[in-house]
Amino acid sequence: MYSSANTLSKPPLVTVVVVFRERFSFALQSLNSILKYRNYPFLLHYHDSDSPPSIRRELEEARDNGELRLFNAGLGTPNQIRNWALSEVSTKYVCFIDNDVLVTDGWIETLVSTAERTEAGIVFPLYLMGELASNRIHMAGGKSTLKKSSKAVYYYEKHRYANASFLWLKIFLKEQPSDFGEFHCMLLRTKMLKEIGGLDEKLCQVNEHLDVALAAKKAGYKIMFQPRSVVSYVYASEQSPFLICDIKPFINRWSHEQAAFDIEYFSKKWNVHSRQNMRKFLNRQINSMPRLYPSSDGDTPAYSAPLTNYEYPYISSFPRLIRQCLDNGHSREEVRDLNKVFDVASALHLSSLRRSKKTFIEHLVRTASILLHHRAPFDLVKAALLHAIYLERTTSANHLPSTAQNRTLIKNIVGNKVEAIVYHYALATRSLLRQKITEPELIGEFPIVRAQAAVVRIANDIEDLLDHAAILEGKNLKIFSTSLALDGILAESCGYHSMVAEFSDRISLAESVQGLALDNSASQDSMIDLLHNRSSFIAYVVKNLGLSIDGLVAKILRKLPRQLLPMRTRLAVSMVESDDKLVQ
């Protein structure tokens, strides 16, 4: 936490009120920015909305150091929190600022001095978007337009210089009256807020900034834009990803239903017809949150052991995978997207075989099928088809280095979200992001994309264990136990109970089968019983071809390069071969 001396030589004119917007993951960076530029006296009120433990501890430390007053506002709507905060404000001005905003030197004193000089009721800064270095303008003043027709009065809003370069335009930007600002950061005269009855709490998602602007104008107050005060709101990105703890408040904050209500309510209140295209904005906003939890639609998948009927439990071919998608309720548009992903996977892995002599494509399809069965979000299913694309050490002959150029190429084909899962899967495989969860209460502070990669990892490992060659060749099964310890608890906490249970059971089964396969003194009946009940391919061969289990193991292992086999396995195979020769 950044620390600054909080020495107020005279009573401050303004109270800065930090309000939760949609995520916790940038809260501390934003707060540090506010504390850093505190050479102008102001009171700081922080209205926390049930932050996760580590963030809460930092906030409490800042409170104990006298940097701020800390309140717990819960998960109320932004205007509800702002009105509650207003009851604690005794200064001439109040500045509402969201918890995902960075400020710059001189930001608050410039707003206050502008309000003092112009007697404005509202003053707002120049809004950038992203990290400050990006210099992209979000809004340099707002312009509203009323157009009358025979049926209604239509209301339009426009952000001046949206997406333009701040470096190119800053010398041309000047202080001027404006029609509205946004609640990313907004200075308001406390007296004016009380005159208009505070902020309208019925507005939750859209138009609340327009509502307060219209109310201020109706009460006779000016609204000023001040470009010498510069702030930037930082949206979720790869550098600042959503955390698991962000999911609940984000869903509480954004929905199509609430937005529709806001637009209708605003239109009736001001006797206008809101014509701004909110659908595109809302779709982009709502879809920015990565999907993590399994779907609750349909029957909850349950894993029950043992598996019988000698039938592989998951899909092996892409056409049948499409059918599984449609049967699970996915749209044809989603299937078309999946086909694009499969084309990329096929182009890279089509010629590759696994050590079990199955195609690598089969492995990818089966991994995707496992996720579909357990009702994972569709982005995870798509990521399953591509999960090996950045991996250097796989049984696939080909991979792509995760360079910026290659990542951009894959993003353009499959989308940013899917590519991010695949990239983090590769990082986790290289043990760069995999860590044991020692405190379950901190799970919420894991990036969502990290949890998504963990769920794909569990599905991949289940498929590996279903590949019987991995069991019989003596593969070190500790890697699966490690994966269960590192990724299982994360997947379990995200609702994938049945999949983690299946993974755990298959690890135990693999250990049993491998132990029997490598122990010549093991009971043949016990071996066959295990395989008969749990293993499709081997059980089928045992039952229908009448091979002895030792002979079966030898036949499989003879096809594998001897240097790849553990010493115990080599010895077992040699003993079986010697016995065969003696019998002959």
Secondary structure as GFF3:
##gff-version 3
##sequence-region A 1 584
A	DSSP	beta_strand	14	19	.	.	.	ID=ss1
A	DSSP	alpha_helix	27	36	.	.	.	ID=ss2
A	DSSP	beta_strand	43	48	.	.	.	ID=ss3
A	DSSP	alpha_helix	53	64	.	.	.	ID=ss4
A	DSSP	beta_strand	69	72	.	.	.	ID=ss5
A	DSSP	alpha_helix	78	86	.	.	.	ID=ss6
A	DSSP	beta_strand	93	98	.	.	.	ID=ss7
A	DSSP	beta_strand	101	103	.	.	.	ID=ss8
A	DSSP	alpha_helix	107	118	.	.	.	ID=ss9
A	DSSP	beta_strand	122	129	.	.	.	ID=ss10
A	DSSP	three_ten_helix	132	134	.	.	.	ID=ss11
A	DSSP	beta_strand	136	139	.	.	.	ID=ss12
A	DSSP	beta_strand	142	148	.	.	.	ID=ss13
A	DSSP	beta_strand	153	159	.	.	.	ID=ss14
A	DSSP	alpha_helix	166	169	.	.	.	ID=ss15
A	DSSP	beta_strand	176	177	.	.	.	ID=ss16
A	DSSP	beta_strand	185	189	.	.	.	ID=ss17
A	DSSP	alpha_helix	190	195	.	.	.	ID=ss18
A	DSSP	alpha_helix	208	218	.	.	.	ID=ss19
A	DSSP	beta_strand	223	233	.	.	.	ID=ss20
A	DSSP	three_ten_helix	244	246	.	.	.	ID=ss21
A	DSSP	alpha_helix	247	253	.	.	.	ID=ss22
A	DSSP	alpha_helix	256	270	.	.	.	ID=ss23
A	DSSP	beta_strand	273	274	.	.	.	ID=ss24
A	DSSP	alpha_helix	278	287	.	.	.	ID=ss25
A	DSSP	alpha_helix	318	327	.	.	.	ID=ss26
A	DSSP	alpha_helix	332	349	.	.	.	ID=ss27
A	DSSP	alpha_helix	360	373	.	.	.	ID=ss28
A	DSSP	alpha_helix	378	386	.	.	.	ID=ss29
A	DSSP	alpha_helix	404	414	.	.	.	ID=ss30
A	DSSP	alpha_helix	416	429	.	.	.	ID=ss31
A	DSSP	three_ten_helix	440	445	.	.	.	ID=ss32
A	DSSP	alpha_helix	448	466	.	.	.	ID=ss33
A	DSSP	alpha_helix	468	472	.	.	.	ID=ss34
A	DSSP	alpha_helix	478	483	.	.	.	ID=ss35
A	DSSP	pi_helix	484	488	.	.	.	ID=ss36
A	DSSP	alpha_helix	489	493	.	.	.	ID=ss37
A	DSSP	alpha_helix	497	517	.	.	.	ID=ss38
A	DSSP	alpha_helix	524	534	.	.	.	ID=ss39
A	DSSP	alpha_helix	536	545	.	.	.	ID=ss40
A	DSSP	alpha_helix	549	558	.	.	.	ID=ss41
A	DSSP	three_ten_helix	562	564	.	.	.	ID=ss42
A	DSSP	alpha_helix	567	583	.	.	.	ID=ss43
###
